[in-house]
Amino acid sequence: MKKRFNVIMVFSPDGGRLLFCKRSKEPFLGKFNMVGGHIEPGESDEDAAYRELYEESGIGRGDLTLTHVMDFLYRTEDMELQVWAGQLKRDVALREEENPLFWLDAGENFFDADRFAGNGNIGHILLEVRAAGIPEQKYLV
């Protein structure tokens, strides 16, 4: 059975910062990554994205609207990774689950594989998310 996961790119209300966790275990131990996790059998993709976001950060459905932006299919690992993105409507108090949370400047080099998980995929994802019009208020770097 295919393993299914999601990651969620969350922009601050002004669009200038992105929410990241710092991985406390493998894969990508010690690197910054987006929040997300497993999609449970029988769970809708959208419900899974909101559930994982809430579990890992305390951010709920009322705080932002998520858009399903793209998917990665890893055939050699029989795995699907969904990418969701949204911009907070207002500042929220974060609640960490397992990994420490950080707001990073949206102008960072997210292709830096020494600092960020995903072997450069986060940089690519950010380009696609921006092309989709998220955040609504364009943040110029």
N, CA, C and O of each residue as an XYZ file, in Angstrom:
564
protein
N       0.837     -1.183      0.000
C       0.000      0.000      0.000
C       0.886      1.251      0.000
O       1.871      1.331      0.733
N       0.520      2.206     -0.822
C       1.295      3.435     -0.955
C       1.278      4.234      0.346
O       0.227      4.414      0.961
N       2.455      4.712      0.758
C       2.552      5.606      1.909
C       2.175      7.004      1.434
O       2.630      7.453      0.382
N       1.344      7.686      2.210
C       0.879      9.018      1.823
C       1.173     10.016      2.940
O       0.857      9.777      4.106
N       1.783     11.136      2.563
C       2.178     12.174      3.503
C       1.776     13.539      2.955
O       1.441     13.683      1.779
N       1.816     14.539      3.840
C       1.620     15.911      3.400
C       2.630     16.817      4.087
O       3.165     16.488      5.146
N       2.877     17.951      3.474
C       3.605     19.047      4.093
C       2.785     20.306      3.853
O       2.077     20.433      2.854
N       2.903     21.227      4.794
C       2.102     22.444      4.723
C       3.024     23.650      4.824
O       3.771     23.793      5.793
N       2.966     24.523      3.809
C       3.730     25.762      3.799
C       2.815     26.855      4.330
O       1.804     27.193      3.714
N       3.191     27.409      5.498
C       2.371     28.413      6.167
C       3.097     29.749      6.140
O       4.232     29.865      6.603
N       2.420     30.764      5.586
C       2.939     32.122      5.560
C       2.366     32.918      6.724
O       1.221     32.710      7.124
N       3.161     33.821      7.260
C       2.692     34.753      8.280
C       1.629     35.671      7.673
O       1.494     35.726      6.451
N       0.871     36.396      8.510
C      -0.174     37.271      7.969
C       0.334     38.301      6.947
O      -0.384     38.641      6.007
N       1.558     38.794      7.125
C       2.100     39.780      6.179
C       2.802     39.124      4.992
O       3.263     39.821      4.089
N       2.891     37.790      4.981
C       3.528     37.066      3.885
C       5.044     37.076      3.928
O       5.683     36.529      3.029
N       5.631     37.676      4.935
C       7.077     37.827      4.988
C       7.852     36.717      5.663
O       9.079     36.673      5.580
N       7.146     35.817      6.332
C       7.823     34.731      7.031
C       7.107     33.409      6.752
O       5.923     33.375      6.416
N       7.856     32.337      6.901
C       7.326     30.982      6.705
C       7.550     30.166      7.971
O       8.573     30.301      8.643
N       6.585     29.325      8.280
C       6.676     28.461      9.455
C       7.462     27.200      9.120
O       7.192     26.531      8.123
N       8.432     26.890      9.965
C       9.225     25.670      9.818
C       9.373     24.991     11.164
O       9.319     25.626     12.217
N       9.560     23.681     11.102
C       9.969     22.942     12.282
C      11.419     22.522     12.075
O      11.891     22.432     10.941
N      12.113     22.269     13.162
C      13.474     21.748     13.071
C      13.396     20.279     13.463
O      13.035     19.942     14.591
N      13.742     19.408     12.512
C      13.571     17.974     12.677
C      14.380     17.452     13.863
O      15.582     17.695     13.969
N      13.691     16.723     14.758
C      14.360     16.149     15.927
C      14.679     14.669     15.737
O      15.180     14.013     16.650
N      14.381     14.139     14.521
C      14.721     12.751     14.215
C      14.889     12.602     12.705
O      14.565     13.509     11.938
N      15.390     11.467     12.303
C      15.537     11.180     10.875
C      14.161     10.920     10.270
O      13.270     10.478     10.995
N      13.946     11.166      9.002
C      14.948     11.704      8.093
C      15.145     13.212      8.288
O      14.275     13.908      8.813
N      16.285     13.682      7.862
C      16.636     15.103      7.895
C      16.804     15.647      9.308
O      16.440     16.793      9.573
N      17.343     14.850     10.209
C      17.618     15.260     11.580
C      18.365     16.596     11.603
O      19.374     16.758     10.916
N      17.864     17.555     12.397
C      18.522     18.836     12.584
C      18.287     19.861     11.489
O      18.802     20.976     11.568
N      17.519     19.505     10.471
C      17.257     20.435      9.371
C      15.854     21.026      9.493
O      14.961     20.440     10.105
N      15.689     22.201      8.893
C      14.379     22.832      8.862
C      13.503     22.141      7.825
O      13.966     21.793      6.739
N      12.230     21.947      8.171
C      11.270     21.335      7.263
C       9.900     21.965      7.511
O       9.667     22.582      8.550
N       9.014     21.802      6.560
C       7.643     22.238      6.758
C       6.955     21.255      7.693
O       7.386     20.110      7.829
N       5.886     21.706      8.334
C       5.110     20.802      9.170
C       4.279     19.896      8.271
O       4.039     20.214      7.107
N       3.848     18.786      8.810
C       3.043     17.830      8.056
C       3.226     16.443      8.609
O       3.864     16.254      9.645
N       2.662     15.462      7.912
C       2.781     14.096      8.388
C       1.985     13.111      7.566
O       1.736     13.329      6.380
N       1.586     12.027      8.202
C       0.889     10.926      7.536
C      -0.562     11.275      7.204
O      -1.239     11.971      7.961
N      -1.014     10.785      6.073
C      -2.437     10.815      5.730
C      -2.981      9.453      6.119
O      -2.532      8.428      5.606
N      -3.944      9.443      7.022
C      -4.482      8.194      7.543
C      -5.423      7.540      6.526
O      -6.095      8.242      5.771
N      -5.478      6.198      6.496
C      -6.417      5.507      5.601
C      -7.846      5.975      5.863
O      -8.278      6.059      7.013
N      -8.576      6.277      4.789
C      -9.958      6.716      4.895
C     -10.135      8.194      5.189
O     -11.257      8.699      5.151
N      -9.051      8.894      5.481
C      -9.113     10.323      5.787
C      -9.025     11.121      4.492
O      -8.233     10.775      3.615
N      -9.816     12.176      4.350
C      -9.705     13.006      3.146
C      -8.373     13.753      3.178
O      -7.822     14.026      4.244
N      -7.873     14.073      2.003
C      -6.588     14.778      1.911
C      -6.643     16.117      2.641
O      -5.715     16.475      3.366
N      -7.728     16.848      2.447
C      -7.871     18.156      3.087
C      -7.935     18.021      4.609
O      -7.270     18.768      5.327
N      -8.731     17.070      5.101
C      -8.817     16.863      6.545
C      -7.453     16.492      7.120
O      -7.096     16.943      8.208
N      -6.697     15.684      6.405
C      -5.367     15.286      6.875
C      -4.438     16.489      6.975
O      -3.673     16.603      7.933
N      -4.498     17.387      5.995
C      -3.636     18.571      6.015
C      -3.965     19.453      7.216
O      -3.069     19.884      7.942
N      -5.242     19.717      7.419
C      -5.622     20.544      8.569
C      -5.310     19.845      9.892
O      -4.871     20.493     10.842
N      -5.533     18.532      9.964
C      -5.237     17.797     11.199
C      -3.762     17.861     11.540
O      -3.394     18.180     12.671
N      -2.901     17.552     10.546
C      -1.457     17.570     10.807
C      -0.984     18.970     11.200
O      -0.170     19.120     12.111
N      -1.490     19.984     10.519
C      -1.104     21.353     10.848
C      -1.500     21.686     12.284
O      -0.717     22.280     13.025
N      -2.700     21.308     12.671
C      -3.155     21.589     14.026
C      -2.339     20.809     15.066
O      -1.925     21.365     16.084
N      -2.116     19.530     14.801
C      -1.354     18.707     15.752
C       0.054     19.238     15.960
O       0.560     19.231     17.083
N       0.689     19.697     14.895
C       2.098     20.096     14.989
C       2.312     21.554     15.368
O       3.409     21.931     15.778
N       1.256     22.396     15.234
C       1.485     23.827     15.466
C       0.387     24.520     16.262
O       0.606     25.621     16.768
N      -0.786     23.908     16.387
C      -1.907     24.568     17.023
C      -2.690     25.473     16.083
O      -3.662     26.100     16.503
N      -2.282     25.553     14.815
C      -2.985     26.370     13.821
C      -4.181     25.582     13.312
O      -4.034     24.451     12.847
N      -5.376     26.182     13.399
C      -6.597     25.492     13.013
C      -7.212     26.020     11.732
O      -6.724     26.981     11.135
N      -8.296     25.372     11.321
C      -9.007     25.728     10.080
C      -9.420     27.188     10.032
O      -9.400     27.797      8.963
N      -9.787     27.751     11.149
C     -10.225     29.141     11.167
C      -9.106     30.148     11.014
O      -9.360     31.332     10.798
N      -7.864     29.688     11.125
C      -6.710     30.590     11.078
C      -6.193     30.857      9.671
O      -5.507     31.854      9.445
N      -6.513     29.978      8.719
C      -6.043     30.121      7.342
C      -6.846     29.198      6.447
O      -7.542     28.299      6.919
N      -6.739     29.432      5.148
C      -7.349     28.550      4.158
C      -6.221     27.856      3.419
O      -5.355     28.513      2.841
N      -6.226     26.532      3.433
C      -5.180     25.770      2.745
C      -5.587     25.487      1.307
O      -6.752     25.229      1.006
N      -4.592     25.544      0.432
C      -4.758     25.204     -0.980
C      -3.835     24.042     -1.300
O      -2.655     24.064     -0.952
N      -4.372     23.028     -1.964
C      -3.556     21.887     -2.414
C      -2.821     22.342     -3.670
O      -3.440     22.556     -4.712
N      -1.514     22.490     -3.574
C      -0.724     23.111     -4.638
C      -0.105     22.096     -5.589
O      -0.129     22.294     -6.804
N       0.446     21.019     -5.056
C       1.147     20.060     -5.910
C       1.374     18.760     -5.157
O       1.177     18.684     -3.944
N       1.796     17.730     -5.901
C       2.136     16.429     -5.324
C       3.473     15.966     -5.867
O       3.851     16.282     -6.995
N       4.174     15.217     -5.047
C       5.383     14.518     -5.475
C       5.079     13.025     -5.386
O       4.517     12.560     -4.395
N       5.447     12.286     -6.409
C       5.268     10.842     -6.410
C       6.653     10.207     -6.446
O       7.393     10.362     -7.417
N       6.994      9.494     -5.382
C       8.287      8.822     -5.266
C       8.065      7.345     -5.590
O       7.708      6.557     -4.714
N       8.275      6.982     -6.841
C       7.964      5.629     -7.302
C       8.842      4.563     -6.652
O       8.357      3.470     -6.360
N      10.113      4.854     -6.419
C      10.991      3.842     -5.831
C      10.664      3.583     -4.363
O      11.045      2.550     -3.812
N       9.957      4.520     -3.729
C       9.574      4.353     -2.326
C       8.075      4.098     -2.173
O       7.581      3.963     -1.053
N       7.341      4.029     -3.302
C       5.893      3.854     -3.296
C       5.246      4.839     -2.319
O       4.494      4.462     -1.421
N       5.577      6.140     -2.537
C       5.150      7.185     -1.619
C       4.637      8.398     -2.387
O       5.174      8.766     -3.432
N       3.592      9.008     -1.848
C       3.048     10.261     -2.365
C       3.218     11.332     -1.296
O       2.958     11.091     -0.117
N       3.657     12.521     -1.718
C       3.791     13.658     -0.821
C       2.955     14.803     -1.378
O       3.223     15.309     -2.468
N       1.942     15.205     -0.618
C       1.089     16.320     -1.027
C       1.619     17.613     -0.416
O       2.090     17.632      0.721
N       1.533     18.690     -1.191
C       1.955     20.003     -0.718
C       0.733     20.913     -0.628
O       0.002     21.100     -1.601
N       0.532     21.464      0.547
C      -0.551     22.402      0.825
C       0.077     23.719      1.261
O       1.186     23.729      1.796
N      -0.620     24.828      1.038
C      -0.090     26.129      1.443
C      -1.220     27.064      1.830
O      -2.342     26.946      1.337
N      -0.906     28.002      2.727
C      -1.875     29.005      3.135
C      -1.200     30.133      3.874
O      -0.067     30.008      4.339
N      -1.914     31.236      3.976
C      -1.434     32.417      4.674
C      -2.333     32.673      5.874
O      -3.557     32.711      5.748
N      -1.716     32.847      7.041
C      -2.498     33.117      8.241
C      -3.306     34.403      8.092
O      -2.839     35.382      7.510
N      -4.512     34.382      8.622
C      -5.373     35.564      8.600
C      -4.972     36.556      9.688
O      -5.252     37.750      9.588
N      -4.317     36.046     10.723
C      -3.909     36.860     11.876
C      -2.781     36.119     12.597
O      -2.549     34.937     12.345
N      -2.095     36.808     13.480
C      -1.072     36.149     14.292
C      -1.736     35.128     15.204
O      -2.833     35.350     15.716
N      -1.057     34.014     15.396
C      -1.557     32.962     16.285
C      -0.443     32.526     17.221
O       0.739     32.627     16.893
N      -0.836     32.043     18.383
C       0.125     31.469     19.315
C       0.411     30.045     18.860
O      -0.509     29.239     18.720
N       1.673     29.735     18.631
C       2.043     28.399     18.177
C       2.154     27.441     19.350
O       2.511     27.832     20.461
N       1.843     26.186     19.085
C       1.967     25.124     20.078
C       2.768     23.995     19.441
O       2.309     23.349     18.499
N       3.960     23.765     19.959
C       4.827     22.729     19.396
C       4.379     21.353     19.850
O       3.939     21.163     20.984
N       4.502     20.393     18.931
C       4.210     19.008     19.275
C       5.525     18.286     19.551
O       5.907     18.119     20.709
N       6.206     17.867     18.521
C       7.427     17.073     18.650
C       8.675     17.858     18.269
O       9.733     17.701     18.879
N       8.535     18.710     17.247
C       9.673     19.461     16.729
C       9.539     20.942     17.066
O       8.438     21.487     16.997
N      10.651     21.611     17.433
C      10.585     23.059     17.687
C      10.166     23.808     16.426
O      10.543     23.438     15.314
N       9.377     24.867     16.618
C       8.861     25.662     15.504
C       9.594     26.992     15.408
O       9.990     27.574     16.419
N       9.768     27.467     14.170
C      10.475     28.719     13.902
C       9.791     29.450     12.756
O       9.294     28.823     11.820
N       9.769     30.772     12.830
C       9.384     31.608     11.696
C      10.666     32.043     11.014
O      11.526     32.658     11.645
N      10.807     31.728      9.724
C      11.984     32.113      8.952
C      11.587     33.111      7.880
O      10.478     33.062      7.349
N      12.496     34.010      7.569
C      12.262     35.014      6.540
C      11.985     34.338      5.202
O      12.680     33.396      4.822
N      10.971     34.818      4.492
C      10.590     34.219      3.206
C      11.651     34.424      2.132
O      11.552     33.836      1.055
N      12.659     35.240      2.399
C      13.745     35.455      1.447
C      14.927     34.517      1.620
O      15.929     34.652      0.919
N      14.826     33.573      2.540
C      15.907     32.588      2.757
C      16.181     31.799      1.477
O      15.349     31.748      0.572
N      17.361     31.190      1.421
C      17.697     30.281      0.321
C      17.219     28.883      0.703
O      17.955     28.115      1.323
N      15.990     28.562      0.330
C      15.401     27.276      0.703
C      15.926     26.113     -0.135
O      15.527     24.966      0.071
N      16.822     26.409     -1.084
C      17.497     25.360     -1.846
C      18.734     24.850     -1.101
O      19.354     23.883     -1.543
N      19.106     25.476      0.014
C      20.298     25.119      0.784
C      20.078     23.779      1.488
O      19.440     23.719      2.539
N      20.605     22.720      0.907
C      20.403     21.362      1.437
C      21.149     21.125      2.747
O      20.895     20.125      3.420
N      22.054     22.010      3.122
C      22.732     21.878      4.415
C      21.832     22.334      5.562
O      22.012     21.899      6.700
N      20.866     23.207      5.271
C      19.981     23.739      6.312
C      18.554     23.216      6.226
O      17.854     23.121      7.234
N      18.130     22.876      5.007
C      16.718     22.536      4.797
C      16.555     21.106      4.304
O      17.355     20.609      3.512
N      15.510     20.461      4.786
C      15.177     19.096      4.368
C      14.719     19.100      2.909
O      14.464     20.154      2.326
N      14.622     17.911      2.336
C      14.010     17.767      1.023
C      14.933     17.899     -0.164
O      14.463     17.912     -1.302
N      16.228     17.996      0.060
C      17.194     18.028     -1.053
C      16.877     19.102     -2.092
O      16.980     18.861     -3.295
N      16.490     20.292     -1.621
C      16.193     21.403     -2.520
C      14.728     21.528     -2.891
O      14.333     22.515     -3.512
N      13.912     20.547     -2.524
C      12.498     20.593     -2.896
C      11.758     21.778     -2.276
O      10.807     22.284     -2.872
N      12.172     22.225     -1.100
C      11.465     23.334     -0.456
C      11.579     24.599     -1.305
O      10.609     25.344     -1.441
N      12.747     24.842     -1.871
C      12.908     25.991     -2.762
C      11.996     25.892     -3.966
O      11.366     26.874     -4.359
N      11.924     24.713     -4.551
C      11.040     24.488     -5.706
C       9.579     24.666     -5.307
O       8.807     25.294     -6.031
N       9.204     24.120     -4.166
C       7.828     24.237     -3.688
C       7.459     25.707     -3.506
O       6.371     26.126     -3.901
N       8.358     26.491     -2.912
C       8.072     27.906     -2.698
C       7.812     28.625     -4.022
O       6.914     29.462     -4.106
N       8.584     28.308     -5.043
C       8.357     28.922     -6.354
C       6.966     28.583     -6.889
O       6.279     29.453     -7.423
N       6.551     27.331     -6.748
C       5.232     26.903     -7.217
C       4.103     27.526     -6.395
O       3.071     27.916     -6.940
N       4.306     27.614     -5.090
C       3.300     28.205     -4.213
C       3.113     29.673     -4.562
O       1.982     30.152     -4.638
N       4.197     30.384     -4.774
C       4.092     31.800     -5.160
C       3.420     31.943     -6.516
O       2.635     32.869     -6.722
N       3.717     31.037     -7.446
C       3.082     31.078     -8.766
C       1.568     30.860     -8.643
O       0.802     31.336     -9.481
N       1.144     30.146     -7.605
C      -0.274     29.899     -7.372
C      -0.955     31.081     -6.684
O      -2.162     31.049     -6.445
N      -0.180     32.131     -6.365
C      -0.751     33.326     -5.750
C      -0.789     33.313     -4.251
O      -1.556     34.061     -3.646
N       0.016     32.484     -3.635
C       0.114     32.425     -2.176
C       1.529     32.871     -1.806
O       2.483     32.306     -2.341
N       1.715     33.839     -0.933
C       0.692     34.529     -0.166
C      -0.070     35.533     -1.028
O       0.371     35.912     -2.113
N      -1.220     35.949     -0.517
C      -2.043     36.896     -1.266
C      -1.331     38.232     -1.425
O      -1.382     38.843     -2.492
N      -0.670     38.683     -0.367
C       0.119     39.909     -0.432
C       1.532     39.496     -0.793
O       2.261     38.966      0.045
N       1.919     39.734     -2.026
C       3.233     39.299     -2.487
C       4.331     39.904     -1.627
O       4.358     41.110     -1.380
N       5.219     39.056     -1.186
C       6.363     39.484     -0.388
C       7.552     39.568     -1.314
O       7.979     38.556     -1.870
N       8.089     40.748     -1.487
C       9.211     40.945     -2.406
C      10.517     40.795     -1.660
O      10.723     41.404     -0.610
N      11.395     39.983     -2.209
C      12.708     39.757     -1.586
C      13.783     40.439     -2.391
O      14.959     40.370     -2.034
